[in-house]
Amino acid sequence: VFKRKEPPITPMSFWTMEESRRHVKAIGGKDRIVAMCDKFYEKFFADSHVAQFVDDTTEPHGQRLGLWIAEKLTGQRSWSLLRSAAARTMSHEKSWSCPKRQEKDMGKRFGLADCRTWMRLFFWAAREEGLDRHEGFFSYLFAFIQSFVAVYERTAPPFAKESADWSLDLNNIESYIRNGRNMGEDVLSFSHDR
């Protein structure tokens, strides 16, 4: 029976924990991931669509997500020292029933439009933080997000590349801001039936 030296913490078995730790160290450690997530939540709170999922913007959402990602990428406990094992699930359940949501959507899980918007904002924040200049780290972060987004919406992973590339074109960002921080109908009304 083959046994791995380190248990897989991430769903990508083609990366070793040693490689992942090396990439996180190369960008400056977990503080850079937290800084990226702080930028991400600034964008998230301002977005005309996904802002409906968060009622209290004063909570340290960026720190929590950043520490969770850092822990998953390095295997070194940081998030789990501050939060219970059920905290992520409870936070998402709270989002699904956020009072900002329309009544007809209360309790519904994240959908494809939510995940695509989330990924576009996330990778934009990663680029703003300069993490795309660390090709190894950015490739790993991309694979990590592409894999984990399926937990929330099984049809979302094929859109990860488009979502990551979206912020490469400044015209996309300018149009998004000009349109009231709205991703547009290509994302918000997309249907697999088309």
Residue pairs with C-beta under 8 A, 6 or more apart in sequence:
6 16
6 17
6 18
6 75
8 17
9 17
9 71
9 72
9 73
9 75
10 20
10 72
10 73
10 144
10 147
11 144
11 147
11 148
12 140
12 143
12 144
12 147
15 140
15 143
17 74
17 75
19 136
19 140
20 73
20 74
20 75
20 140
21 73
21 74
21 75
21 76
22 136
23 73
23 134
23 136
23 137
23 140
24 30
24 33
24 70
24 73
24 74
24 137
26 134
26 136
26 137
27 33
27 131
27 134
27 137
29 70
30 66
30 67
30 70
30 74
30 78
32 129
32 131
33 66
33 67
33 69
33 70
33 73
34 62
34 63
34 66
34 67
34 70
35 66
35 129
36 66
36 125
36 126
36 128
36 129
36 131
37 61
37 62
37 63
37 65
37 66
37 69
37 125
38 62
38 63
38 66
39 62
39 125
39 128
39 129
40 62
40 65
40 121
40 122
40 124
40 125
40 126
41 57
41 61
41 62
41 65
42 62
42 125
43 121
43 124
43 125
44 50
44 51
44 54
44 61
44 118
44 121
45 51
45 54
45 57
46 181
47 117
47 121
47 181
47 182
47 183
48 180
48 181
48 182
49 113
49 114
49 117
49 182
49 183
49 188
50 114
50 117
50 118
50 121
51 100
52 98
52 100
52 101
52 102
52 105
53 95
53 96
53 98
53 100
53 101
53 110
53 114
54 61
54 95
54 98
54 100
55 94
55 98
55 99
55 100
64 79
64 82
64 83
64 87
64 91
67 78
67 79
67 82
68 79
68 83
68 88
69 141
69 144
70 76
70 78
70 79
71 77
71 78
71 79
71 80
72 144
73 140
73 141
73 144
92 109
92 110
92 152
95 110
96 106
96 107
96 108
96 109
96 110
97 106
97 107
101 108
109 152
109 153
110 118
110 152
110 153
111 153
112 153
112 155
112 156
112 159
112 190
112 192
113 183
113 187
113 188
113 189
113 190
114 152
114 153
115 149
115 152
115 153
115 156
115 159
116 156
116 159
116 162
116 163
116 183
116 187
116 190
117 183
117 187
117 188
118 149
119 145
119 149
119 156
119 159
119 160
119 163
119 164
120 163
120 166
120 167
120 183
120 187
122 145
122 163
123 142
123 145
123 163
123 164
123 166
123 167
124 166
124 167
124 173
126 132
126 138
126 141
127 167
127 168
131 137
131 138
131 141
132 138
142 160
142 161
142 164
145 160
146 157
146 160
146 161
147 157
149 156
149 157
149 160
150 156
150 157
155 192
166 172
167 173
175 184
176 182
176 183
176 184
182 188
